[in-house]
Amino acid sequence: MIEDLDGCLPPRLRGPATRIARVSAGFSGAGVYRVDAGTESFALKVAPDTEPVVDWRSKLRIQQLAADAGLAPRIVHVDETRRAVLSEFVTDRSFAALYGDPRTREAAITQLGKTIRRVHELPLTVDAEEKEARDFLIRVWSGLAGSFPMPAFVGDAVARVLGERPPESDRALVLSHNDVNPTNLVHDGETLLLLDWEMAGANDPFFDLAAIAVFMRMDADSCRTLLGAYESDVVSTLPTRFDYNRRLMAVLVGVNFLQVARQSGHRGATGAETLEATSSLGEFYQRLRTGALAVSTAEGQWQFGLSMAKESLALRGDTPDR
């Protein structure tokens, strides 16, 4: 990662009056910083030195498409040499609060469905990589299974998803965000924007919809509202491919976070981690809210991974606890 962060900024923002503070380092290895210059605030993202410039340019093109369409924060400056992108900092008015309030919940879900539809209507760039979630699950699982102590129910969740024949699709691939989760949603009071386009690429249109439905623990009625807004039509029955993508996405996120926990130093299962003893996704979120867990720690990543694997099984109807 480069040291001269000031050099990533346009000349007018450089100098001692500008403050740059690290926000996070994403799973991709990119550094994310908040930049404050007078009354202006920005987000600076610097790609790791190991990322091929061709890949970085492809991601930038997609992010620019989204920004031009009002689906991502406006890009202010690009430094290709340093592989740095400076965007407007958007103050979040909390989409989660809108979703959580019974008075605004349906409107929030409707806006979410329409926003995802607009993402999928963006042109699919010729260099957009196809993201095959099953293949990614197989790769991650093969690196864990047999080499990292794992509860038996996690392997069961993986085997059940991979043992399913994916329902046939009658839809073309779309430009998918591929990481639609609450931390990547920003509501400025009127518009819903998506952050972090690192994983964007060609995918099944149901993947983004299934992802946010799982993360936000939507029940069947909420899922129908989401899909109805996306389709601009009444949806009375949840498509089998949508349900399949929910199970796939849940176990994929679960296994990925178990891998991250391993990288963070977690030692794996002790033998006490049974399906019944594992927190449901709702219980895990409650532990986050109380501060009992944090996804920035190895234990928080481990517990989130287990809860997502359990959620995948619950979405099959194998467990009653949703």
C-alpha positions in Angstrom: 0.0 0.0 0.0 1.4 3.4 -0.9 2.4 5.9 1.8 1.8 9.2 0.0 -1.9 9.4 0.5 -1.8 13.2 0.0 -0.5 12.5 -3.5 -3.7 10.5 -4.3 -5.7 13.7 -4.1 -6.3 16.4 -6.7 -4.0 19.4 -6.1 -6.7 21.7 -4.6 -7.2 19.2 -1.8 -3.5 18.7 -0.9 -2.0 20.4 2.1 -1.9 20.5 5.9 -5.5 21.6 6.1 -6.7 18.3 4.7 -7.2 15.4 7.2 -7.0 11.8 6.0 -8.1 9.1 8.4 -8.1 5.3 7.7 -11.6 3.9 7.8 -11.0 0.2 7.0 -9.2 -2.3 5.0 -11.7 -4.4 3.1 -11.4 -8.1 2.4 -10.0 -7.3 -1.0 -7.0 -5.6 0.6 -7.9 -2.1 -0.5 -7.4 0.7 1.9 -10.4 3.0 2.6 -9.9 6.5 4.0 -12.1 9.5 4.9 -10.8 12.8 3.6 -11.9 16.0 5.2 -11.0 19.3 3.6 -12.7 22.3 5.0 -16.5 21.8 4.6 -16.0 19.0 2.0 -15.7 15.3 2.8 -14.7 12.5 0.6 -14.0 8.7 0.6 -10.6 7.6 -0.8 -10.1 4.0 -1.9 -6.6 2.8 -2.8 -6.2 -0.7 -4.4 -3.5 -3.0 -3.2 -0.3 -3.1 -5.2 -0.9 -6.8 -6.0 -4.1 -6.1 -8.0 -3.5 -6.2 -11.7 -4.1 -2.8 -13.3 -6.4 -4.4 -15.9 -8.7 -5.7 -13.2 -8.6 -2.3 -11.4 -9.6 -0.5 -14.6 -12.5 -2.9 -15.2 -13.8 -2.2 -11.7 -13.4 1.5 -12.2 -15.4 1.4 -15.4 -18.3 -0.3 -13.6 -18.1 2.1 -10.6 -18.2 5.0 -13.0 -21.2 3.6 -14.8 -23.0 3.3 -11.4 -22.0 6.8 -10.3 -23.1 8.3 -13.6 -26.5 6.6 -13.1 -26.8 8.0 -9.5 -26.4 4.5 -8.0 -23.0 5.2 -6.4 -21.4 8.3 -4.9 -20.0 10.7 -7.5 -16.4 10.1 -8.5 -14.3 13.2 -7.9 -10.8 12.2 -8.9 -8.9 9.2 -10.2 -5.2 8.6 -9.9 -4.4 5.6 -12.1 -0.7 5.5 -11.2 -1.6 4.9 -7.5 -4.8 3.1 -8.4 -6.8 5.5 -6.2 -10.3 6.7 -6.5 -11.7 9.7 -4.6 -15.5 9.8 -4.3 -18.0 12.1 -2.5 -18.6 11.1 1.1 -22.4 10.5 1.5 -23.8 10.9 4.9 -26.0 7.9 5.7 -29.4 8.7 7.0 -29.8 5.0 7.9 -31.7 2.8 5.5 -31.7 0.2 8.3 -33.9 2.6 10.3 -36.3 3.0 7.5 -36.5 -0.7 7.0 -36.9 -1.3 10.8 -39.7 1.2 11.2 -43.1 -0.5 10.5 -44.4 2.8 9.1 -41.7 3.0 6.4 -40.8 -0.6 6.0 -42.8 -1.3 2.8 -41.6 1.9 1.2 -38.0 1.0 2.1 -38.3 -2.5 0.6 -39.9 -1.0 -2.6 -37.1 1.5 -3.0 -34.5 -1.3 -2.5 -36.1 -3.4 -5.2 -36.3 -0.6 -7.7 -32.7 0.4 -7.0 -31.4 -3.1 -7.6 -33.4 -3.1 -10.9 -31.6 0.0 -11.9 -28.3 -1.6 -11.2 -29.2 -4.6 -13.3 -30.2 -2.2 -16.2 -26.7 -0.8 -16.4 -24.9 -2.0 -19.6 -22.9 -5.2 -19.1 -19.3 -4.1 -19.9 -17.5 -6.4 -22.3 -14.7 -7.0 -19.7 -17.1 -7.7 -16.8 -16.1 -11.0 -15.2 -18.8 -13.6 -14.7 -19.2 -14.4 -11.1 -20.3 -18.0 -10.5 -21.2 -18.3 -6.9 -21.2 -22.1 -6.9 -17.7 -22.2 -8.2 -16.5 -19.7 -5.6 -18.2 -21.8 -2.8 -16.4 -24.9 -4.1 -13.0 -23.1 -4.1 -13.4 -21.6 -0.6 -14.7 -24.9 0.9 -12.0 -27.0 -0.7 -9.4 -24.8 1.1 -11.1 -25.3 4.5 -12.5 -28.8 4.5 -10.1 -31.3 6.1 -7.6 -28.6 7.1 -9.6 -26.5 9.6 -11.7 -27.9 12.4 -15.3 -27.3 11.3 -18.7 -28.2 12.9 -20.5 -31.0 11.0 -23.5 -29.0 10.2 -21.5 -26.5 8.1 -20.3 -29.3 5.9 -23.9 -30.5 5.7 -25.1 -27.0 4.6 -22.4 -26.9 1.9 -23.2 -30.4 0.7 -26.9 -29.8 0.5 -26.5 -26.6 -1.6 -23.9 -28.2 -3.9 -26.1 -31.3 -4.2 -29.0 -29.3 -5.6 -29.5 -29.0 -9.3 -29.7 -25.2 -9.8 -33.2 -24.3 -11.2 -33.2 -23.4 -14.8 -33.1 -19.7 -15.6 -34.9 -17.9 -18.4 -33.1 -14.7 -17.7 -29.9 -13.3 -19.2 -27.0 -12.4 -16.9 -26.9 -8.8 -15.7 -24.4 -6.4 -14.3 -24.7 -7.5 -10.6 -23.3 -5.7 -7.6 -22.6 -9.0 -6.0 -22.2 -7.6 -2.5 -25.6 -6.1 -1.6 -25.5 -6.0 2.2 -26.6 -3.4 4.7 -23.1 -2.0 5.2 -23.0 -1.2 1.4 -26.3 0.7 1.4 -26.3 4.4 2.0 -29.5 6.5 2.1 -29.0 10.2 1.8 -32.5 11.0 2.8 -34.0 10.5 -0.7 -31.7 8.3 -2.8 -30.4 4.9 -2.0 -26.8 4.4 -3.1 -24.5 1.3 -3.2 -20.9 1.4 -2.0 -18.0 -1.0 -2.7 -18.3 -2.2 -6.3 -15.3 -4.5 -5.9 -17.2 -7.7 -6.6 -19.4 -6.4 -9.4 -19.7 -8.5 -12.5 -22.0 -10.6 -14.6 -24.4 -12.7 -12.6 -27.9 -14.2 -12.2 -30.3 -11.3 -11.5 -31.7 -13.2 -8.5 -28.3 -13.2 -6.7 -28.4 -9.5 -5.6 -32.1 -9.9 -4.6 -31.5 -13.1 -2.6 -28.4 -11.6 -0.9 -30.1 -8.6 0.6 -33.2 -10.7 1.5 -30.9 -13.0 3.6 -28.9 -10.2 5.2 -32.1 -8.3 6.2 -33.9 -11.5 7.2 -36.9 -10.9 5.0 -39.9 -13.1 5.5 -41.9 -14.4 2.6 -44.2 -11.3 2.4 -41.2 -8.9 2.4 -39.5 -11.0 -0.3 -42.6 -10.8 -2.5 -42.7 -7.0 -1.9 -39.0 -6.8 -2.9 -39.4 -8.9 -6.0 -42.6 -7.0 -6.9 -40.8 -3.7 -6.8 -38.0 -5.2 -8.9 -40.4 -6.6 -11.5 -42.9 -3.6 -11.4 -45.6 -6.3 -11.0 -47.3 -8.3 -8.4 -45.3 -11.4 -7.3 -47.5 -14.0 -5.6 -45.1 -16.9 -5.5 -41.4 -16.8 -4.8 -39.4 -18.2 -7.8 -37.6 -21.4 -7.1 -34.4 -19.8 -8.5 -34.7 -16.9 -5.9 -35.1 -19.4 -3.1 -32.1 -21.4 -4.4 -30.0 -18.3 -4.5 -30.9 -17.5 -0.9 -29.6 -20.9 0.3 -26.5 -20.6 -1.9 -25.7 -17.1 -0.9 -26.2 -17.8 2.9 -23.8 -20.7 2.9 -21.3 -18.9 0.6 -21.1 -16.0 3.0 -20.9 -18.3 5.9 -18.0 -20.3 4.5 -16.2 -17.1 3.4 -16.4 -15.7 6.9 -15.1 -18.9 8.4 -12.2 -18.6 6.1 -11.7 -15.0 7.2 -11.8 -16.1 10.8 -9.1 -18.6 10.1 -7.0 -15.9 8.5 -7.6 -13.7 11.6 -6.2 -16.5 13.9 -9.3 -18.5 14.9 -8.4 -22.1 15.8 -11.7 -23.6 14.5 -14.3 -25.8 16.1 -13.9 -27.2 19.6 -16.6 -29.8 19.4 -19.2 -27.7 21.2 -20.5 -26.0 18.1 -23.7 -27.9 17.2 -26.5 -26.7 15.1 -28.8 -26.2 18.1 -26.1 -24.3 20.1 -25.3 -21.9 17.2 -27.0 -18.5 17.2 -29.6 -17.9 14.5 -28.9 -15.0 12.3 -31.3 -12.8 14.2 -29.6 -13.7 17.5 -26.2 -13.0 16.0 -27.4 -9.5 15.0 -28.7 -8.9 18.5 -25.2 -9.8 19.9 -23.7 -7.3 17.5 -26.1 -4.6 18.6 -25.2 -5.2 22.3 -21.5 -5.2 21.6 -21.1 -8.8 22.6 -19.5 -9.5 19.2 -17.8 -7.6 16.5 -17.2 -8.8 12.9 -13.8 -7.1 13.0 -12.6 -9.9 15.3 -11.8 -13.5 14.6 -14.5 -14.7 17.0 -17.1 -12.4 15.5 -16.2 -13.6 12.0 -16.4 -17.2 13.2 -19.9 -16.8 14.8 -21.2 -14.9 11.8 -20.0 -17.7 9.5 -21.7 -20.3 11.7 -25.0 -18.3 11.8 -25.0 -17.9 8.0 -24.5 -21.7 7.5 -27.4 -22.3 9.9 -29.5 -19.8 8.0 -28.9 -21.7 4.8 -30.3 -24.8 6.4 -33.2 -22.9 7.9 -34.1 -21.6 4.4 -34.6 -25.3 3.4 -37.2 -25.6 6.1 -34.9 -28.0 8.0 -34.9 -25.9 11.1 -37.8 -23.9 12.5 -35.7 -21.0 13.9 -35.5 -18.1 11.5 
